[in-house]
Amino acid sequence: MTKACTVAIDAMGGDFGPQVTVPAALKALADYPQLKLILVGDFASLEKILSLHHAHPSERLSLHHASQQVSMDELPSQALRLKKDSSLRVAINLVKAGSAQACVSAGNTGALMATARFVLKTLPGIDRPAIITAFPTIIEGKRVHMLDLGANVDSCADHLYQFAIMGSLLVSATEGIVAPKVALLNIGQEEIKGNDQVKQTAQLLSDSKAVHYAGYIEADQIFAGKVDVIVCDGFVGNVALKSMEGVSKLIARITKETFKQNWLFMLLGLLAYPVIRRVRKRIDPSRYNGASLLGLQGIVVKSHGSANVLAFTRAIQQAIVEVEHDISQKIKEEIGVLLEDQQ
């Protein structure tokens, strides 16, 4: 971190609220001396958790009271209309007012997206925001970013084209890749495969100089490390994401049950523990927590609702990286150039 940065934290959001967000905030402050955080939520609850960690508000850690809270199952329209003083809404308002450069929340995804879009608005030339996050690949140290992961369940080719540009710019800035390879998620790699939406998007990307288009990619190649950005409709992306999470839980469950079958397997499990620990660390979801809402006039990062302290800290780190690289401004400038070229 090379410059001062202020991040607003929706401290009441997520499955665990302040029990996770507050210690994560304290850890982030310890890791980044130039970081300032604003914890938004119920003042009494926040002070209580802070005292348990022998911490208090300071020049780098301030509290901002919010009298309401958005539940994880609340309708986005209801949260937008009735929860104007929720911790989620107030944290986004602080970004709009310029009091913070980014907002991080583990709260209701639909409410976060709807509120962020209503308060911050989309960038000129961007029709819809998209959710993007990184995943590990079989190549150690290499990540692949995928979008949209659920912000838009019905996107047209123009929207997917915009997602590709935004994803490419994010990866280029944060990963230092000059021309990230961008692929379209499809049911096959042949040109004849796919629906009209995918085929039309492929044509737009093939004709564009704004992205390094690498063609179609199938779901079994998401983790192959062959491309840097994978673009898809939000419905498809969210199904893929939830499938990944389900397979991960299945493998963990089967592995645990197998080692418990008899004393020999338990002994082998003890011998293999260093390897298992290394594998677990490499694919640990906590290391990849923090999905960005791209296309807004401000930086908003969504943490997984069930995130632990380490995972939520990672989401704060993602916000810091995007502030440092001024991601929103870069997307605005690139889209502006494309619009001028089309005139």
DARA-V874841 format. One record per pair of residues at least 12 apart in sequence whose ideal C-beta (glycine too) atoms are under 8 Angstrom apart, sorted by the first residue. I is the first residue (numbers start at 1). J is the second residue. D is the distance in Angstrom with one decimal. If there is no record, write none. Layout:
((I	J	D) (I	J	D))
This chain:
((1	32	4.7) (1	33	7.9) (1	34	5.4) (1	35	6.6) (1	320	5.9) (1	324	6.6) (2	34	7.9) (2	324	6.6) (3	34	6.6) (3	324	6.6) (4	34	4.8) (4	35	7.8) (4	36	7.0) (5	32	7.8) (5	34	6.6) (5	35	5.7) (5	36	7.0) (5	101	5.7) (5	102	7.5) (5	320	5.7) (5	323	4.8) (5	324	7.1) (6	35	7.9) (6	36	4.3) (6	37	7.3) (6	38	6.7) (6	99	7.0) (6	100	4.7) (6	101	5.7) (7	35	7.0) (7	36	7.5) (7	37	5.6) (7	38	7.3) (7	100	5.9) (7	101	6.9) (7	102	4.8) (7	103	7.2) (7	104	6.0) (7	316	6.2) (7	319	5.2) (7	320	7.0) (7	323	7.5) (8	37	7.8) (8	38	4.6) (8	40	5.9) (8	64	7.6) (8	90	8.0) (8	91	4.1) (8	92	7.7) (8	94	4.2) (8	95	6.2) (8	99	7.3) (8	100	3.9) (8	102	7.2) (8	103	4.7) (8	104	7.5) (9	21	5.8) (9	25	5.7) (9	37	5.8) (9	38	6.7) (9	39	5.2) (9	40	6.4) (9	91	6.6) (9	103	7.8) (9	104	5.4) (9	105	7.7) (9	316	7.3) (10	40	5.8) (10	41	7.3) (10	87	4.8) (10	88	4.8) (10	91	4.5) (10	103	6.9) (10	104	6.9) (10	105	3.6) (10	106	7.1) (10	107	5.5) (11	25	7.5) (11	39	4.4) (11	40	5.7) (11	41	3.8) (11	46	5.9) (11	87	6.1) (12	40	7.6) (12	41	4.0) (12	42	6.5) (12	45	7.5) (12	66	7.1) (12	69	4.7) (12	86	7.9) (12	87	4.1) (12	88	7.8) (12	107	7.6) (13	69	7.8) (13	70	7.1) (13	87	6.4) (13	88	5.8) (13	105	4.6) (13	106	4.7) (13	107	2.8) (13	108	7.4) (13	112	7.9) (13	303	8.0) (13	305	7.8) (14	72	7.7) (14	105	7.7) (14	106	3.0) (14	107	6.2) (14	303	6.7) (14	305	5.0) (14	306	7.3) (14	307	6.4) (14	312	7.6) (15	72	6.9) (15	106	7.6) (15	305	5.1) (15	306	4.9) (16	306	7.7) (17	41	7.6) (17	45	7.7) (18	41	6.5) (18	45	5.5) (18	46	5.8) (18	49	4.4) (19	49	6.7) (20	106	7.3) (20	307	6.4) (20	308	6.3) (20	309	5.6) (20	312	5.4) (21	39	7.3) (21	106	6.9) (21	312	6.0) (22	39	6.7) (22	46	6.6) (22	49	4.3) (22	50	6.1) (22	53	6.9) (23	49	7.8) (23	53	6.0) (23	309	5.0) (24	309	4.8) (24	310	7.8) (24	312	3.8) (24	313	4.5) (24	316	6.5) (25	37	5.1) (25	39	6.1) (25	61	7.0) (25	316	7.1) (26	53	5.9) (26	55	5.6) (26	61	7.7) (27	309	6.6) (27	313	4.9) (28	313	5.4) (28	316	4.4) (28	317	7.0) (28	320	7.9) (29	60	5.8) (29	61	6.2) (31	313	7.7) (31	317	7.9) (32	320	6.5) (35	60	7.0) (35	320	6.6) (36	59	7.7) (36	60	4.9) (36	61	7.5) (36	62	7.7) (37	60	6.9) (37	61	5.5) (37	62	7.6) (37	316	7.8) (38	62	5.2) (38	63	7.6) (38	64	5.3) (38	91	7.6) (38	94	6.1) (38	99	7.1) (38	100	5.8) (39	61	7.0) (39	62	7.3) (39	63	5.3) (39	64	7.0) (40	63	8.0) (40	64	4.7) (40	65	8.0) (40	66	5.2) (40	87	4.6) (40	90	5.0) (40	91	4.4) (40	94	7.2) (41	63	7.9) (41	65	7.6) (41	66	5.5) (41	69	7.5) (41	87	4.3) (42	65	7.1) (42	66	7.0) (42	67	7.5) (42	69	7.5) (42	87	7.8) (43	63	5.9) (43	65	4.4) (46	63	5.4) (47	63	7.2) (64	90	6.4) (64	91	8.0) (64	94	7.0) (66	85	5.6) (66	86	6.0) (66	87	4.2) (66	89	7.6) (66	90	4.4) (66	91	7.9) (67	85	4.9) (68	83	4.8) (68	84	7.7) (68	85	4.8) (68	86	4.2) (68	87	7.4) (68	89	7.9) (69	83	7.7) (69	86	5.8) (69	87	5.9) (70	83	5.3) (70	86	4.8) (70	87	7.6) (70	88	4.9) (70	89	7.8) (70	107	5.5) (70	108	5.1) (70	111	4.9) (71	108	6.9) (72	107	7.1) (72	108	5.3) (72	305	5.9) (73	108	7.5) (74	108	5.8) (74	111	6.1) (75	110	7.6) (75	111	8.0) (76	108	7.3) (76	110	3.9) (76	111	4.7) (76	113	7.2) (76	114	3.9) (76	115	7.7) (77	114	7.2) (79	108	6.6) (79	111	3.8) (79	114	7.2) (79	115	6.7) (80	111	7.0) (80	114	5.2) (80	115	5.7) (80	118	6.0) (83	111	7.7) (87	107	7.7) (88	105	5.6) (88	107	4.8) (88	108	7.3) (88	111	6.2) (88	112	6.0) (88	115	6.1) (89	115	5.4) (89	119	7.3) (91	103	4.6) (91	104	7.9) (91	105	6.4) (92	115	5.7) (92	116	5.4) (92	119	4.9) (92	120	6.6) (92	298	7.7) (92	300	6.8) (93	119	6.2) (95	119	8.0) (95	120	6.6) (95	298	4.4) (95	299	7.1) (95	300	7.2) (96	119	5.2) (96	120	5.8) (96	298	6.6) (101	299	6.5) (101	323	4.5) (102	298	7.4) (102	299	3.8) (102	300	7.1) (102	301	6.6) (102	319	4.0) (102	320	7.6) (102	322	6.5) (102	323	5.2) (103	116	7.6) (103	298	7.4) (103	299	7.2) (103	300	5.0) (103	301	7.2) (103	319	7.5) (104	290	7.8) (104	300	7.9) (104	301	4.8) (104	303	6.3) (104	312	7.7) (104	315	5.2) (104	316	5.4) (104	318	8.0) (104	319	5.1) (105	300	7.5) (105	301	7.7) (105	302	6.3) (105	303	6.7) (106	302	7.5) (106	303	3.9) (106	304	6.6) (106	305	5.4) (106	307	5.4) (106	312	6.3) (106	315	7.4) (107	305	7.3) (108	305	8.0) (109	131	7.8) (109	150	6.8) (109	302	6.1) (109	305	7.8) (112	293	7.4) (112	300	7.0) (112	302	5.9) (113	129	6.7) (113	131	7.5) (113	151	5.4) (113	293	6.4) (116	129	7.2) (116	293	5.8) (116	296	5.7) (116	298	7.5) (116	300	4.7) (117	129	6.0) (117	296	6.8) (120	296	4.6) (120	297	4.9) (120	298	4.3) (120	300	7.3) (121	296	7.3) (121	297	5.3) (122	295	5.3) (122	296	6.2) (122	297	7.1) (123	295	5.8) (123	296	6.9) (123	297	5.7) (123	328	6.7) (123	331	5.9) (123	332	4.9) (123	335	6.4) (124	332	6.7) (124	335	6.9) (124	336	6.9) (124	339	7.7) (125	162	7.7) (125	332	7.9) (125	335	3.8) (125	336	6.6) (125	338	7.1) (125	339	5.1) (126	162	5.7) (126	166	7.4) (126	295	4.1) (126	331	7.4) (126	335	6.2) (127	158	6.9) (127	159	5.8) (127	162	6.6) (128	151	6.9) (128	152	5.1) (128	155	7.0) (128	159	5.5) (128	162	7.6) (128	295	6.6) (129	151	5.6) (129	293	5.1) (129	294	6.1) (129	295	3.9) (129	296	5.3) (130	147	4.6) (130	148	3.9) (130	149	7.9) (130	151	5.3) (130	152	6.7) (130	162	7.8) (130	163	4.7) (130	166	6.5) (130	167	7.7) (130	234	7.2) (130	293	7.6) (130	294	5.2) (130	295	6.0) (131	147	6.3) (131	148	5.7) (131	149	4.3) (131	150	5.7) (131	151	4.6) (131	234	7.3) (131	237	7.7) (131	291	5.0) (131	292	7.3) (131	293	6.0) (131	294	7.7) (131	302	6.7) (132	145	5.5) (132	146	6.7) (132	147	3.6) (132	148	7.4) (132	149	6.9) (132	166	7.5) (132	167	5.6) (132	170	6.5) (132	291	6.4) (132	292	5.2) (132	294	5.6) (133	145	7.0) (133	146	6.8) (133	147	7.9) (133	149	6.3) (133	288	6.6) (133	290	6.8) (133	291	3.9) (133	292	7.2) (134	146	8.0) (134	288	5.4) (135	222	6.9) (135	223	6.5) (135	244	7.4) (135	288	6.2) (136	223	6.9) (136	282	6.3) (136	283	5.5) (136	287	7.9) (136	288	6.7) (137	223	5.0) (137	224	6.5) (137	225	3.5) (138	223	5.9) (138	224	6.2) (138	225	5.6) (139	225	3.7) (140	282	7.1) (142	225	4.8) (143	175	7.3) (143	288	7.5) (144	222	6.6) (144	223	7.1) (144	225	6.8) (144	227	6.5) (144	228	6.3) (144	229	7.3) (144	230	6.2) (145	167	5.7) (145	170	6.8) (145	171	5.3) (145	228	6.7) (145	229	5.1) (145	230	7.3) (146	185	7.8) (146	222	7.1) (146	229	7.5) (146	230	4.5) (146	231	7.9) (146	232	7.1) (146	237	6.3) (146	240	7.5) (146	241	7.8) (147	163	5.2) (147	166	7.4) (147	167	5.0) (147	229	7.5) (147	230	7.7) (147	231	6.4) (147	232	7.6) (147	237	6.7) (147	294	6.9) (148	163	5.7) (148	231	7.9) (148	232	6.8) (148	233	6.7) (148	234	4.0) (148	237	5.1) (149	234	6.7) (149	237	4.3) (149	238	5.7) (149	241	5.2) (149	291	6.4) (150	234	4.9) (150	235	7.8) (150	237	6.3) (150	238	3.6) (150	241	7.2) (151	234	5.3) (151	293	7.0) (152	233	7.1) (152	234	4.1) (153	233	7.4) (153	234	5.1) (153	235	4.2) (153	238	7.6) (154	233	7.2) (154	234	7.8) (154	235	6.9) (155	197	7.4) (155	233	4.8) (155	234	6.3) (156	197	6.7) (156	200	7.9) (157	197	5.8) (157	200	3.6) (157	201	4.3) (157	203	7.8) (157	204	5.9) (158	204	7.4) (160	184	7.4) (160	197	7.1) (160	198	7.9) (160	201	4.2) (160	204	7.9) (160	231	5.6) (160	232	7.6) (160	233	6.9) (161	201	5.9) (161	204	4.4) (161	205	6.5) (161	208	7.2) (162	295	7.2) (162	335	7.5) (163	231	5.2) (163	294	7.7) (164	182	5.1) (164	184	8.0) (164	201	7.7) (164	205	5.9) (164	211	5.2) (164	213	7.7) (164	229	6.9) (164	231	4.8) (165	208	8.0) (165	210	5.3) (165	211	6.0) (165	331	7.5) (165	334	6.3) (165	335	6.8) (165	338	7.3) (166	294	4.4) (166	295	5.9) (166	331	5.4) (167	180	7.7) (167	182	6.8) (167	229	4.2) (167	231	6.4) (167	294	7.2) (168	180	5.0) (168	182	5.5) (168	210	7.4) (168	211	4.8) (168	212	7.3) (168	228	7.9) (168	229	5.7) (169	327	7.2) (169	330	5.3) (169	331	5.4) (169	334	5.7) (170	292	6.8) (170	294	6.4) (170	322	7.7) (170	327	5.8) (170	331	7.9) (171	228	5.1) (171	229	5.6) (173	325	4.0) (173	327	6.1) (173	330	6.0) (174	321	5.3) (174	322	7.2) (174	325	5.9) (174	327	7.7) (175	228	7.1) (177	228	5.8) (179	212	4.2) (180	211	7.8) (180	212	6.3) (180	227	7.9) (180	228	3.7) (180	229	5.4) (181	212	5.5) (181	214	4.2) (181	226	7.4) (181	227	4.2) (181	228	5.0) (181	229	7.1) (182	205	6.8) (182	211	4.7) (182	212	6.1) (182	213	5.6) (182	214	6.2) (182	227	6.8) (182	228	7.1) (182	229	4.5) (182	230	7.8) (182	231	6.4) (183	213	7.8) (183	214	4.8) (183	215	6.2) (183	216	6.6) (183	217	3.9) (183	226	7.7) (183	227	4.3) (183	229	7.2) (183	230	5.4) (183	231	7.2) (184	198	5.9) (184	201	6.0) (184	202	5.8) (184	205	7.0) (184	215	7.3) (184	216	5.4) (184	217	6.9) (184	230	7.7) (184	231	5.4) (184	232	7.2) (185	216	7.8) (185	217	6.0) (185	218	7.7) (185	219	6.7) (185	222	7.7) (185	230	5.4) (185	231	6.8) (185	232	3.9) (185	236	6.3) (185	237	7.6) (185	240	7.3) (186	198	5.4) (186	216	4.0) (186	217	6.9) (186	218	6.7) (187	218	7.0) (188	216	6.8) (188	218	6.5) (189	215	6.8) (189	216	4.7) (189	217	7.1) (189	218	6.3) (190	216	7.6) (191	216	7.9) (193	216	6.9) (194	216	7.0) (197	233	6.9) (198	216	7.7) (201	231	7.4) (202	215	7.6) (202	216	7.1) (210	334	6.7) (210	338	5.9) (214	226	7.6) (214	227	5.2) (217	230	6.1) (219	240	6.2) (222	240	7.2) (222	244	8.0) (245	285	7.7) (248	283	7.3) (248	285	7.2) (255	276	7.6) (285	304	7.3) (285	311	7.0) (286	307	7.3) (286	308	6.3) (286	310	4.6) (286	311	3.9) (286	314	6.2) (287	314	6.4) (288	314	7.4) (289	303	5.7) (289	304	5.4) (289	307	5.4) (289	311	3.9) (289	312	7.0) (289	314	4.5) (289	315	5.2) (289	318	7.9) (290	302	7.5) (290	303	6.1) (290	314	5.4) (290	315	3.7) (290	316	7.8) (290	317	7.1) (290	318	3.4) (290	319	7.4) (291	303	7.8) (292	318	6.6) (292	322	6.4) (292	327	7.6) (294	327	7.5) (294	331	6.8) (295	331	7.0) (296	328	6.9) (297	328	6.4) (297	332	7.9) (298	328	6.3) (299	319	6.1) (299	322	4.8) (299	323	6.0) (299	327	6.5) (299	328	6.0) (301	315	5.3) (301	316	7.8) (301	318	5.1) (301	319	4.5) (301	322	7.2) (302	315	7.5) (303	315	3.8))
